[in-house]
Amino acid sequence: MHKDRMIEFAGKEIFKGTNVTINLELPKLYHSPMDLPIRVIRGKKDGPTIFISAAIHGDELNGIEIIRRFRKLNILKRLKGTIVLIPIVNIYGVMTLSRYMPDRRDLNRSFPGTKKGSLASRVAKVFFDEIVSKCDFGIDLHTAAIHKSNLPQIRTNLDNEFTYNLAKIFEAPIVLHSELRDGSLRAEAQEKEIPVLLYEAGEALRFDETSIRIGVKGIVNVLRELDMLPVVNRQKKYRNPIIARSSQWIRSTESGVIRTIKALGDTVKEEEIIAYVDEPLGDDSFEIRATFDGVIIGKSEIPLIQEGDAVFHIAKLKNLGIADDKIEYFNENAIEVSEFIELKEEESIE
């Protein structure tokens, strides 16, 4: 990773020991000027430069709160290196609570972007050139799409030793192998040799407290591993996540009212009933069964279902006993408030 360099964003030099907000100019929306607010925190000592981004899809809000809570931690006073916080990448979509840009394009399928392309392409170009390209590493925060929810999970390339190690250290319940998608931020960053972890947790247009706490603590864990934040308790062991190489959505074969009998984090066996689809006026009830062993990492939140709709996202696993043991810590008290008090007080510990 690059060290001992001049750090500059949007034409503004960032000096050691400073915490500044910068407004990065974006294409106008009709006649209204648009800016992308970013917070840059540079420690007094040299170290890597990383970005933490959220709301690249405008309806994915958990990451906004994760970044807000993270930047208020006092432990950041002992930071080595530089953190660039972008809580709302798709400022246009957040204004209308929409996943997409005003041109109906997906910003996370518009990289690397071009100055002469669509609005999404132009915003992608500005974001990547002015922020991402100047960093050594990144964490991109997401939720499930609208009307779906995700178990907190890290998606990365399991064959990349560096990101795989950080993915485990994040301490989300699941680490899922994820191939690169054309036009995504992660794919373009990887092309430029900038590793990115993808954190998926919760539901669109909602705050989920457990997902937020895991996200904040996960970021701290990663920064500690990168030697950007101090490690106080060196005896503490990280929780081991479930590692999954592949996953698949289970779809309904009927239309009607759905009764799910499994929840996020539940393990399921092949041929086990996971939901029923009932006719609204009839007496017929249809079963939805798991097609393989695994753990539920995503689910639909709509009580009405159409034939072919995705119901459960299941990560494929071989040893369900181990999965049950590892998933136990995933509950409302998975990360205690005391852990955050520790982070707020750590700057006084030498």
Sequence and secondary structure as in RCSB ss.txt:
>XXXX:A:sequence
MHKDRMIEFAGKEIFKGTNVTINLELPKLYHSPMDLPIRVIRGKKDGPTIFISAAIHGDELNGIEIIRRFRKLNI
LKRLKGTIVLIPIVNIYGVMTLSRYMPDRRDLNRSFPGTKKGSLASRVAKVFFDEIVSKCDFGIDLHTAAIHKSN
LPQIRTNLDNEFTYNLAKIFEAPIVLHSELRDGSLRAEAQEKEIPVLLYEAGEALRFDETSIRIGVKGIVNVLRE
LDMLPVVNRQKKYRNPIIARSSQWIRSTESGVIRTIKALGDTVKEEEIIAYVDEPLGDDSFEIRATFDGVIIGKS
EIPLIQEGDAVFHIAKLKNLGIADDKIEYFNENAIEVSEFIELKEEESIE
>XXXX:A:secstr
   S  EEETTEEE TTEEEEEEEEEEEETTEEEEEEEEEEE SEEEEEEEEEE SSTT  HHHHHHHHHHT GG
GGG EEEEEEES S HHHHHHT SS TTS  GGGS S  TTS HHHHHHHHHHHHTGGG SEEEEEE   TTEEE
EEEEEE TT HHHHHHHHHHT SEEEE    TT HHHHHHHTT  EEEEEEEETT   HHHHHHHHHHHHHHHHH
TTSS  S TT      EEES EEEEE SS EEEEE   TT EE TT EEEEEE SSSS EEEEE SSSEEEEEEE
  SEE TT EEEEEEE S HHHHHHHHTT STTSS HHHHHHHHHGGG  
